[in-house]
Each structure stands twice: as structure tokens, then as C-alpha cells.
Amino acid sequence: MQASILPDYGGMMAKLTYRGKEIISFNQDKVHLSALLSGGNPILFPFAGQTAEDIYQVGGKNYYMPFHGLVKEAAFGVGEVCLGKAVMWVESNAVNYKENYPFHWRLEICYELFDKQIRCTAKVINYSDKRLFHSFGWHPFFVASKKEEFALTVNMAKYIDWETGKSYQSPKIVDCTKGSDLVFTERTEGELKIRNEADGYEALIETPKAYKALVICSTFDKRVCVEPWIGPPDAAHQEEYLEYVDVGDIGEYPMTISLKEV
């Protein structure tokens, strides 16, 4: 298991390989144009999805929130690097506080490698004098050279087709050949699992119950985004999809990807 981390490009995990197989897709040539569209596993904070009209209110004041949040292309500091572990961090600044998100915070991302899995943990630290709210998310681009052989089992009961706005019951296995952008909610007790026979790997994605939404985007060529989010798009206006961190406290939001060959 090997991973590459890019502190200067949103602190994201750019590459993940397992026994020589590429698991997370990444295009080095595009990272200078858009860290997000280059692939990897971008970090989405404080809100994973788009806020309605890019605006939300706190204390009667409007704040602007960019699509996928504030840190996806921010430069992260490096807190710790050792064999099998790397810690990145980024903090609020005066512009963020005034225009985007009226809290003082620190986001720490810890990557830990094991024999057959990687654990990515986000820590949201609240330095404010008031309770902080957010709806964090991950955006991993999984390699899918043949989408007809990319079998995706989800642990959600319903989904919305983002192009049409229509709601459906979740299928047992999601069809990723249609180039869809789907938002899943109503988490169940099942597994979130990829079986990709074309590229020779199976991935089990595990998150705590704080992650109440899942986005599947198969519109990209030869890759599928399987994105655990705390809440769906516009979570800033949906109380049930917000996580709160008390003054001086820390909220932890891990995602573990376990791999095996097929």
C-alpha cells in the first residue's frame, strides 16, 4: 500500500496504490489548473456540496460559500510525517471569517496506512467562542477503466438524480455506466463496497453514522467518484445534516478504505 499526499493542493491524497494496482485516479497534468478535477481525494470543508445560491445565513448575516467549501485547493501545513502516517492542517483566516464562515477553526487531516487499508481522519477543532456547525465530505476518484465491471453496492435507501431532480429507491447495485450524478440519503445497515474486476480490486468504504449522505458521480472518463458526505448539497440549510462542534472541542470524522485483490 502506497499513498501520495499533496499539502500545497488541498492536503489531499493524490494517489493510492495496492500491490501495484492504481486505486485512486489522479492526473498530474491538471493539478495546477484544478486540484479538484485532477482527481485524488479532495477534502470538502466546511460544506461538501453546493449551498443554494452559494449563500447561507448566520446571525442574520449572509455568507458566501464556494462550491465544495473553502479548503479544496488551500495550502496545508505539514504537522507530522513518518512511516505509514502523515498529518496535514489548515486554519481559518480573517477573510474566511468575514466573508465565508464566521468561526475560528483548525482542520487536521490524518492519513494512516496499514497492510490492506488506509484510514483518513478529519479533525475539526473549534477555536471560536460559539458552537461551530459544518457538513464535511470526501471526494475520492476511484479507477474504473471499464464501468460495466465496476459493481457498486451502497448503504443508502434513496437517491436523487441531480440532473432531473427525481427521487428513487436505491438499487442493490448502482449502474455506473450511465454517466450520472446521484445523491443518496437515508443510510442503512448495509455495506458501501466496490468490486472492480477490470482493474483487479475490491474496496470496502467504512464511515461512522455521522455520514448521512453519499454522492456517486460517474460522469468522468475511466473513474467513478464515491463520496461519503455528512450531508447532501445545501446541508447548510438542513438542520438534520449538520454536525456541531462545541467551543474548544474537536469533532472527528474518519473514513477507512479496505482493499483486496480480485
C-alpha positions as CSV (number, residue, x, y, z in Angstrom):
1,M,0.0,0.0,0.0
2,Q,1.4,3.4,-1.0
3,A,-0.2,6.9,-0.9
4,S,1.0,10.3,-2.1
5,I,-0.2,13.4,-0.3
6,L,-0.1,17.0,-1.7
7,P,0.0,19.6,1.1
8,D,0.0,22.5,-1.4
9,Y,-3.1,21.3,-3.2
10,G,-5.7,21.0,-0.6
11,G,-3.8,18.5,1.5
12,M,-5.4,15.7,-0.5
13,M,-4.3,12.2,-1.1
14,A,-3.4,12.3,-4.7
15,K,-2.5,8.6,-5.3
16,L,-3.3,5.3,-3.7
17,T,-1.9,2.0,-4.9
18,Y,-2.3,-1.5,-3.6
19,R,0.1,-4.3,-4.6
20,G,1.0,-2.3,-7.7
21,K,-2.7,-1.6,-8.7
22,E,-3.8,2.0,-9.0
23,I,-6.9,2.5,-6.8
24,I,-7.3,6.3,-6.7
25,S,-7.2,8.1,-10.1
26,F,-5.0,11.2,-10.4
27,N,-3.9,13.4,-13.4
28,Q,-0.7,15.2,-12.5
29,D,-1.1,17.5,-15.6
30,K,-4.3,19.0,-14.3
31,V,-3.5,19.7,-10.7
32,H,-2.2,23.2,-11.4
33,L,-5.5,24.1,-13.2
34,S,-7.8,22.5,-10.6
35,A,-6.8,20.4,-7.7
36,L,-10.4,19.0,-7.6
37,L,-10.6,18.0,-11.2
38,S,-7.2,16.4,-11.2
39,G,-8.7,13.5,-9.2
40,G,-7.2,12.1,-6.0
41,N,-9.3,12.5,-2.8
42,P,-10.1,16.3,-2.4
43,I,-11.2,17.5,1.1
44,L,-14.6,19.3,1.3
45,F,-15.0,21.6,4.3
46,P,-17.0,23.2,5.8
47,F,-19.7,22.1,3.4
48,A,-19.3,19.3,1.0
49,G,-22.0,20.2,-1.5
50,Q,-23.2,23.4,-3.1
51,T,-25.2,25.8,-1.0
52,A,-28.3,27.2,-2.5
53,E,-27.3,30.3,-4.5
54,D,-23.9,30.0,-2.7
55,I,-25.4,31.9,0.3
56,Y,-26.4,31.0,3.8
57,Q,-27.0,33.0,7.0
58,V,-25.6,33.0,10.5
59,G,-26.9,35.5,13.0
60,G,-28.9,37.3,10.2
61,K,-25.9,37.9,8.1
62,N,-25.3,36.4,4.6
63,Y,-22.1,34.5,4.0
64,Y,-20.8,33.3,0.6
65,M,-19.8,29.6,0.4
66,P,-17.9,28.4,-2.7
67,F,-18.9,25.0,-4.2
68,H,-17.2,22.2,-2.2
69,G,-16.1,24.5,0.5
70,L,-13.0,26.6,1.4
71,V,-10.1,24.2,1.6
72,K,-10.2,22.0,-1.5
73,E,-7.3,24.0,-3.1
74,A,-5.8,25.6,0.0
75,A,-2.2,25.1,1.1
76,F,-1.9,22.9,4.2
77,G,0.8,22.8,6.8
78,V,2.6,19.6,7.5
79,G,2.3,18.5,11.1
80,E,3.8,15.0,11.1
81,V,5.2,12.6,8.6
82,C,6.5,9.1,9.5
83,L,6.4,5.7,8.0
84,G,2.7,5.0,7.2
85,K,1.4,8.3,8.6
86,A,1.0,11.9,7.6
87,V,-0.8,14.8,9.3
88,M,-1.8,17.9,7.4
89,W,-3.5,21.0,8.8
90,V,-5.1,24.3,7.7
91,E,-6.7,27.1,9.8
92,S,-9.3,29.9,9.3
93,N,-8.1,33.3,8.3
94,A,-9.5,36.8,8.5
95,V,-11.0,36.7,5.0
96,N,-12.8,33.4,5.7
97,Y,-14.1,34.7,9.0
98,K,-15.5,37.9,7.5
99,E,-16.9,36.6,4.1
100,N,-17.4,32.9,4.2
101,Y,-17.6,31.2,7.6
102,P,-17.8,33.1,10.9
103,F,-15.9,30.7,13.0
104,H,-12.3,30.3,14.1
105,W,-11.2,26.7,13.3
106,R,-8.4,24.3,12.5
107,L,-8.9,21.3,10.3
108,E,-6.4,18.5,10.7
109,I,-6.3,15.6,8.3
110,C,-4.5,12.4,9.3
111,Y,-3.6,9.6,6.8
112,E,-2.6,6.2,8.2
113,L,-1.6,3.3,6.1
114,F,-1.9,-0.4,7.1
115,D,-1.3,-3.6,5.3
116,K,-4.7,-3.6,3.5
117,Q,-6.3,-0.3,4.3
118,I,-5.9,3.4,4.6
119,R,-7.7,5.5,7.3
120,C,-8.4,9.1,6.5
121,T,-9.5,11.1,9.6
122,A,-10.7,14.7,9.6
123,K,-10.5,16.6,12.9
124,V,-12.5,19.8,13.2
125,I,-11.2,21.9,16.1
126,N,-13.4,24.8,17.3
127,Y,-11.4,27.8,18.5
128,S,-14.5,30.1,18.4
129,D,-16.5,31.5,21.3
130,K,-19.6,29.9,19.8
131,R,-20.7,26.4,18.7
132,L,-19.5,25.6,15.2
133,F,-21.5,23.7,12.5
134,H,-20.4,22.1,9.3
135,S,-21.1,19.2,6.9
136,F,-17.8,17.7,5.9
137,G,-17.1,15.3,3.0
138,W,-14.5,13.4,1.0
139,H,-14.3,13.2,-2.8
140,P,-12.3,10.1,-3.9
141,F,-11.9,9.3,-7.6
142,F,-11.8,5.5,-7.9
143,V,-10.1,4.0,-11.0
144,A,-12.8,2.5,-13.3
145,S,-11.3,1.6,-16.7
146,K,-14.4,-0.4,-17.6
147,K,-17.5,0.9,-15.8
148,E,-19.6,-2.1,-16.8
149,E,-17.3,-4.1,-14.5
150,F,-17.5,-1.6,-11.7
151,A,-20.0,-3.1,-9.3
152,L,-21.0,-0.6,-6.5
153,T,-23.1,-1.6,-3.6
154,V,-24.4,1.3,-1.4
155,N,-25.6,1.6,2.1
156,M,-28.4,4.2,1.4
157,A,-32.1,3.7,0.9
158,K,-32.9,6.5,-1.6
159,Y,-31.3,8.7,-4.1
160,I,-31.9,11.8,-6.3
161,D,-30.8,12.1,-9.9
162,W,-29.2,15.5,-9.7
163,E,-29.8,16.2,-13.4
164,T,-33.5,15.6,-13.3
165,G,-34.3,16.2,-9.6
166,K,-36.3,12.9,-9.5
167,S,-36.1,10.7,-6.4
168,Y,-35.8,6.8,-6.5
169,Q,-35.3,3.8,-4.3
170,S,-31.7,2.7,-4.3
171,P,-30.9,-0.3,-6.4
172,K,-28.9,-3.2,-5.0
173,I,-26.0,-2.4,-7.3
174,V,-25.6,1.1,-8.8
175,D,-25.2,1.3,-12.6
176,C,-22.1,3.5,-13.2
177,T,-22.2,3.2,-17.0
178,K,-24.8,5.9,-17.4
179,G,-22.6,8.9,-16.5
180,S,-24.9,10.0,-13.7
181,D,-24.6,12.4,-10.7
182,L,-26.6,10.8,-7.9
183,V,-27.2,12.0,-4.3
184,F,-28.0,9.2,-1.8
185,T,-29.6,9.6,1.6
186,E,-31.3,7.5,4.3
187,R,-28.4,5.4,5.4
188,T,-29.0,1.7,6.1
189,E,-27.0,-1.0,7.8
190,G,-25.5,-2.4,4.6
191,E,-22.0,-2.0,3.2
192,L,-20.6,0.6,0.9
193,K,-18.4,-1.6,-1.4
194,I,-16.8,-1.5,-4.8
195,R,-15.9,-4.7,-6.8
196,N,-13.9,-3.7,-9.8
197,E,-12.9,-6.8,-11.7
198,A,-11.5,-4.9,-14.7
199,D,-8.9,-3.2,-12.5
200,G,-8.4,-6.1,-10.1
201,Y,-9.5,-4.7,-6.7
202,E,-12.3,-4.6,-4.2
203,A,-12.8,-1.7,-1.8
204,L,-14.8,-1.6,1.4
205,I,-15.5,2.0,2.5
206,E,-16.4,2.5,6.1
207,T,-17.6,5.6,7.9
208,P,-19.4,6.4,11.2
209,K,-23.1,7.2,11.2
210,A,-22.3,10.9,11.1
211,Y,-22.0,10.5,7.3
212,K,-25.7,10.6,6.3
213,A,-25.2,11.1,2.6
214,L,-23.3,9.7,-0.4
215,V,-22.7,11.2,-3.8
216,I,-21.9,9.0,-6.8
217,C,-20.5,10.7,-9.9
218,S,-19.8,8.6,-12.9
219,T,-19.6,11.4,-15.5
220,F,-15.7,11.3,-15.6
221,D,-13.9,9.1,-18.1
222,K,-12.4,5.9,-16.6
223,R,-13.1,6.9,-13.0
224,V,-16.1,7.0,-10.6
225,C,-16.4,9.3,-7.6
226,V,-17.7,7.5,-4.5
227,E,-18.1,10.4,-2.0
228,P,-19.1,9.9,1.7
229,W,-20.6,13.2,2.9
230,I,-22.1,14.2,6.2
231,G,-25.0,15.8,4.4
232,P,-26.3,16.3,0.8
233,P,-26.0,19.6,-1.2
234,D,-27.3,22.6,0.6
235,A,-26.8,21.0,4.0
236,A,-26.2,24.5,5.4
237,H,-30.0,24.9,5.3
238,Q,-30.9,21.4,6.6
239,E,-30.5,21.0,10.3
240,E,-30.6,17.2,10.2
241,Y,-27.4,17.1,8.1
242,L,-25.3,19.4,10.2
243,E,-22.6,18.4,12.7
244,Y,-21.8,20.6,15.6
245,V,-18.6,21.1,17.5
246,D,-18.7,22.8,20.9
247,V,-16.4,25.6,22.0
248,G,-12.9,24.3,22.5
249,D,-13.9,20.8,21.4
250,I,-12.9,18.5,18.5
251,G,-15.1,16.6,16.1
252,E,-13.6,13.5,14.4
253,Y,-14.8,12.1,11.1
254,P,-12.9,9.1,9.8
255,M,-13.2,7.2,6.5
256,T,-11.5,3.8,6.1
257,I,-10.9,2.2,2.7
258,S,-10.0,-1.6,3.0
259,L,-8.7,-3.3,-0.1
260,K,-8.2,-6.7,-1.6
261,E,-7.3,-8.1,-5.0
262,V,-9.9,-9.8,-7.2
